Structure formats: C-alpha cells, structure tokens
Amino acid sequence: MKKPDFKTQMCIMITILIILFAVSTVTKIEFFSNAGTFIYGLAFFINPVYPKSASGNHKTLERTSRICGFILMLFSFIAKF
C-alpha cells in the first residue's frame, strides 16, 4: 500500500480532527477532541511527510516532522479543550 503524500495526509487528518471536535462539542466529552489531536500527531510521527516545495536535507525534514508530531501528541495529554 502506498503511503499518502503531504497534501493527502493533511486533508485526511483535518477531516478526522473536525469530526472528533464536533463529536466532542455535541457530547460534551473532552476526550474526543484530545483523541483527535493525538491521532493528528501520531499520523505525522508514524509517517513523517513534508511539502514537496520544502528545501533542505530530507532526513532533517523527516526528523522535524516527527518532532512536531510528538509535540502534538504531548499537547493532547496536557491541553483540555
């Protein structure tokens, strides 16, 4: 199975994030919004993608994407929406 590129992964993750934020608003359970943020970060931690227009060393860009994904996962545990 082919891994998604940056644009596809962003669209999928934003859709999931919006759906889980809506579920969180309707049910008044904050777990869903935190889960959405965690899933968003996890996707970039597991599949580190970057825009094609980004210039630089590919290993550095992948490492930066993983770090940002990890920060989002930590943020989901700390923040209460």
GROMACS elastic network, one bead per residue, 0.5 to 0.9 nm:
[ bonds ]
;  ai    aj funct       b0    kb
    3    47     6  0.77544   500
    4     7     6  0.80165   500
    4     8     6  0.57816   500
    4     9     6  0.57602   500
    4    47     6  0.84029   500
    4    49     6  0.83611   500
    5     8     6  0.55139   500
    5     9     6  0.60914   500
    5    10     6  0.85743   500
    5    49     6  0.64786   500
    5    50     6  0.78642   500
    5    51     6  0.81378   500
    5    52     6  0.89781   500
    6     9     6  0.52517   500
    6    10     6  0.60580   500
    6    11     6  0.86450   500
    6    48     6  0.87065   500
    6    49     6  0.53632   500
    6    50     6  0.55282   500
    6    51     6  0.56574   500
    6    52     6  0.79723   500
    7    10     6  0.51866   500
    7    11     6  0.62264   500
    7    12     6  0.86956   500
    7    50     6  0.87899   500
    7    51     6  0.75155   500
    8    11     6  0.52250   500
    8    12     6  0.62218   500
    8    13     6  0.86005   500
    9    12     6  0.52103   500
    9    13     6  0.60513   500
    9    14     6  0.84835   500
    9    43     6  0.80073   500
    9    44     6  0.84895   500
    9    49     6  0.82450   500
   10    13     6  0.52129   500
   10    14     6  0.59843   500
   10    15     6  0.84762   500
   10    40     6  0.88051   500
   11    14     6  0.52786   500
   11    15     6  0.61656   500
   11    16     6  0.86968   500
   12    15     6  0.52006   500
   12    16     6  0.62911   500
   12    17     6  0.86261   500
   13    16     6  0.50583   500
   13    17     6  0.59921   500
   13    18     6  0.85646   500
   13    36     6  0.84527   500
   13    39     6  0.78439   500
   13    40     6  0.56822   500
   13    43     6  0.78314   500
   14    18     6  0.60886   500
   14    19     6  0.85474   500
   14    40     6  0.78653   500
   15    18     6  0.52395   500
   15    19     6  0.62101   500
   15    20     6  0.86643   500
   16    19     6  0.51619   500
   16    20     6  0.61490   500
   16    21     6  0.85218   500
   16    36     6  0.66988   500
   16    39     6  0.84595   500
   16    40     6  0.81349   500
   17    20     6  0.52591   500
   17    21     6  0.60523   500
   17    22     6  0.85519   500
   17    33     6  0.74120   500
   17    35     6  0.86204   500
   17    37     6  0.67022   500
   17    39     6  0.82084   500
   17    40     6  0.71850   500
   18    21     6  0.50861   500
   18    22     6  0.61032   500
   18    23     6  0.86051   500
   18    33     6  0.87507   500
   18    36     6  0.81118   500
   19    22     6  0.51267   500
   19    23     6  0.62195   500
   19    24     6  0.85807   500
   19    36     6  0.83708   500
   20    24     6  0.60165   500
   20    25     6  0.85563   500
   20    32     6  0.54173   500
   20    33     6  0.56066   500
   20    34     6  0.86392   500
   20    35     6  0.76316   500
   20    36     6  0.56698   500
   20    37     6  0.89705   500
   21    25     6  0.61842   500
   21    26     6  0.86868   500
   21    30     6  0.86107   500
   21    32     6  0.65616   500
   21    34     6  0.85403   500
   21    36     6  0.71632   500
   22    25     6  0.50620   500
   22    26     6  0.62021   500
   22    27     6  0.85610   500
   22    32     6  0.87370   500
   22    33     6  0.82394   500
   23    26     6  0.51765   500
   23    27     6  0.59793   500
   23    28     6  0.80068   500
   23    29     6  0.81239   500
   23    32     6  0.67409   500
   23    33     6  0.79623   500
   24    27     6  0.53465   500
   24    28     6  0.53984   500
   24    29     6  0.51862   500
   24    30     6  0.56640   500
   24    31     6  0.71763   500
   24    32     6  0.51356   500
   24    33     6  0.57067   500
   24    34     6  0.89836   500
   24    81     6  0.89724   500
   25    28     6  0.51522   500
   25    29     6  0.72691   500
   25    30     6  0.79765   500
   25    32     6  0.88677   500
   25    33     6  0.84725   500
   26    29     6  0.81228   500
   27    30     6  0.85054   500
   29    32     6  0.64476   500
   29    33     6  0.81047   500
   30    33     6  0.55714   500
   30    34     6  0.64627   500
   30    35     6  0.86410   500
   30    80     6  0.68707   500
   30    81     6  0.60325   500
   31    34     6  0.51487   500
   31    35     6  0.59257   500
   31    36     6  0.85549   500
   31    80     6  0.86144   500
   31    81     6  0.86837   500
   32    36     6  0.61258   500
   32    37     6  0.87109   500
   33    36     6  0.50390   500
   33    37     6  0.63950   500
   33    38     6  0.86384   500
   33    76     6  0.82979   500
   33    80     6  0.85658   500
   33    81     6  0.67181   500
   34    37     6  0.51705   500
   34    38     6  0.61456   500
   34    39     6  0.86350   500
   34    73     6  0.89163   500
   34    75     6  0.85368   500
   34    77     6  0.70178   500
   34    79     6  0.75807   500
   34    80     6  0.73257   500
   34    81     6  0.72571   500
   35    39     6  0.60497   500
   35    40     6  0.84887   500
   35    76     6  0.71148   500
   35    77     6  0.89489   500
   36    39     6  0.51764   500
   36    40     6  0.61624   500
   36    41     6  0.87127   500
   36    76     6  0.82854   500
   37    40     6  0.50562   500
   37    41     6  0.63041   500
   37    42     6  0.85577   500
   37    72     6  0.65688   500
   37    73     6  0.67662   500
   37    75     6  0.78704   500
   37    76     6  0.55939   500
   38    41     6  0.52098   500
   38    42     6  0.60048   500
   38    43     6  0.86113   500
   38    69     6  0.85938   500
   38    70     6  0.88953   500
   38    72     6  0.64860   500
   38    74     6  0.78289   500
   38    75     6  0.79764   500
   38    76     6  0.54872   500
   38    77     6  0.79882   500
   39    43     6  0.60973   500
   39    44     6  0.88153   500
   39    72     6  0.89445   500
   39    73     6  0.76278   500
   40    43     6  0.53795   500
   40    44     6  0.68337   500
   40    45     6  0.88561   500
   40    69     6  0.73704   500
   40    72     6  0.74259   500
   40    73     6  0.78492   500
   41    44     6  0.53822   500
   41    45     6  0.61460   500
   41    46     6  0.86997   500
   41    66     6  0.84286   500
   41    68     6  0.72752   500
   41    70     6  0.60648   500
   41    71     6  0.73483   500
   41    73     6  0.51330   500
   41    74     6  0.86909   500
   41    76     6  0.87384   500
   42    46     6  0.60185   500
   42    47     6  0.82792   500
   42    66     6  0.87270   500
   42    69     6  0.59539   500
   42    70     6  0.71152   500
   42    72     6  0.80511   500
   42    73     6  0.65930   500
   43    46     6  0.53547   500
   43    47     6  0.58343   500
   43    48     6  0.77331   500
   43    69     6  0.72519   500
   44    47     6  0.50608   500
   44    49     6  0.68061   500
   44    65     6  0.62243   500
   44    66     6  0.59457   500
   44    67     6  0.87254   500
   44    68     6  0.76182   500
   44    70     6  0.81483   500
   45    48     6  0.57767   500
   45    65     6  0.68868   500
   45    67     6  0.72274   500
   45    68     6  0.77100   500
   45    70     6  0.61743   500
   45    73     6  0.89336   500
   46    66     6  0.74088   500
   46    69     6  0.84426   500
   47    62     6  0.87099   500
   47    65     6  0.86219   500
   47    66     6  0.79855   500
   48    61     6  0.82195   500
   48    62     6  0.51979   500
   48    63     6  0.74842   500
   48    64     6  0.82744   500
   48    65     6  0.52120   500
   48    66     6  0.56536   500
   48    69     6  0.82707   500
   49    61     6  0.80267   500
   49    62     6  0.64277   500
   49    65     6  0.66034   500
   49    66     6  0.87095   500
   50    53     6  0.84457   500
   50    54     6  0.69628   500
   50    58     6  0.89675   500
   50    61     6  0.67650   500
   50    62     6  0.71653   500
   50    65     6  0.70131   500
   51    54     6  0.54844   500
   51    55     6  0.89899   500
   52    55     6  0.79813   500
   54    61     6  0.81823   500
   55    58     6  0.82614   500
   55    61     6  0.85618   500
   56    59     6  0.87279   500
   56    60     6  0.74055   500
   56    61     6  0.70937   500
   57    60     6  0.53011   500
   57    61     6  0.63331   500
   57    62     6  0.87710   500
   58    61     6  0.50512   500
   58    62     6  0.61410   500
   58    63     6  0.85262   500
   59    62     6  0.51449   500
   59    63     6  0.60994   500
   59    64     6  0.85623   500
   60    63     6  0.50416   500
   60    64     6  0.60756   500
   60    65     6  0.85744   500
   61    64     6  0.50785   500
   61    65     6  0.61995   500
   61    66     6  0.86969   500
   62    65     6  0.50636   500
   62    66     6  0.62596   500
   62    67     6  0.86715   500
   63    66     6  0.51033   500
   63    67     6  0.61921   500
   63    68     6  0.86626   500
   64    67     6  0.50755   500
   64    68     6  0.61886   500
   64    69     6  0.85806   500
   65    68     6  0.51800   500
   65    69     6  0.61849   500
   65    70     6  0.86414   500
   66    69     6  0.50258   500
   66    70     6  0.61438   500
   66    71     6  0.86248   500
   67    70     6  0.50363   500
   67    71     6  0.61773   500
   67    72     6  0.86691   500
   68    71     6  0.50366   500
   68    72     6  0.62659   500
   68    73     6  0.86965   500
   69    72     6  0.51288   500
   69    73     6  0.63192   500
   69    74     6  0.87737   500
   70    73     6  0.50365   500
   70    74     6  0.62791   500
   70    75     6  0.85341   500
   71    74     6  0.50853   500
   71    75     6  0.60234   500
   71    76     6  0.86492   500
   72    76     6  0.62282   500
   72    77     6  0.89265   500
   73    76     6  0.52156   500
   73    77     6  0.68649   500
   74    77     6  0.53534   500
   74    78     6  0.64707   500
   74    79     6  0.87104   500
   75    78     6  0.50909   500
   75    79     6  0.57688   500
   76    79     6  0.55612   500
   76    80     6  0.77696   500
   77    80     6  0.79515   500
